[in-house]
């Protein structure tokens, strides 16, 4: 067993994804084919009128304990602004 796994010393080197500074020219990057990153919605949309998408991933299989935790989250009193319950879409692989 590799002793580095639990010793706090990584057994691998962490390398940044990119050292190149990202730039985006809003004069050249325009909807519908391009949109520069921003903390504001495009086209002056009201942030409260835009749906929120949450991505939840599982590294391993969906087991009974995992499913119990998911059911607890989904059965909580979370509602959309229109009063409808939150919905989910599942994508799963079978190996």
Secondary structure, DSSP 8 states (H G I E B T S, - for coil): --TTTTSSS-SS----S--S-----TTTS-TTT-----SS-GGG--GGGS--------SS---HHHHHHHHHHHHSS-B-TTS-B----------
